[in-house]
């Protein structure tokens, strides 16, 4: 069953892959013809064939992130069936990197530092442990919160360094010259910019956190387990029965519960007046001709 679904998915995106491979091939042929001054036949051969076995192994066994559309295009000319396996391997690696948090971490780790990468993963793990994301949009919001918090720390550290350095320059100037030199416009602007960026990422962190909170607030799951009475929204629903199974209802959908309306007793029926608009009227005593109406019980 899974294999048939994979085949259907690959067939659905075969047209997109063919266009990407064809574009890479055409661009490579044009490069060899115009830049390298090769003949059309030589340019097509260079754009189609894998040069040696080492290059073939790199395409088949190398890191998926480093592969290009041209690599897959050359592999298609050498082994068309291997292209499908290579493409599935690239997608599997992308899913694993996204789930592990490395996709989000690579966006902020500009110098490819192991410590910075581990720091964002630690922050992401902490937030995920608190919020327990259910996948999809909630996972993406957790990634955004972790990125905003790490970027906030980076700019706050830069602001602290700049402000501390400027403060030490002022102290040195006062001790040596008896006065302090006003900072250059570039230095003051850099400090101000660092403060603005730190505040920007702080607000981004809070805004994303509110988005995650609202997502949980407006789409909660309500679990009903053998309750005698359940209030959902503004309606009061009375549930009666001996079933012990759990029923799950989502806000905005009609829950699978049984509503029982109890019939009023005879005494309460006599005490209650008829509802308005029901069409029921009290009987009225007819007056005799030539006589005025007298109240009931009058003489």
Helices and strands as residue ranges (DSSP letters): H 2-12, H 14-34, H 40-48, H 53-61, G 64-66, H 69-78, H 80-100, H 102-108, H 114-131, H 137-177, H 185-218, E 221-225, E 229-232, E 235-238, E 246-250, H 266-271
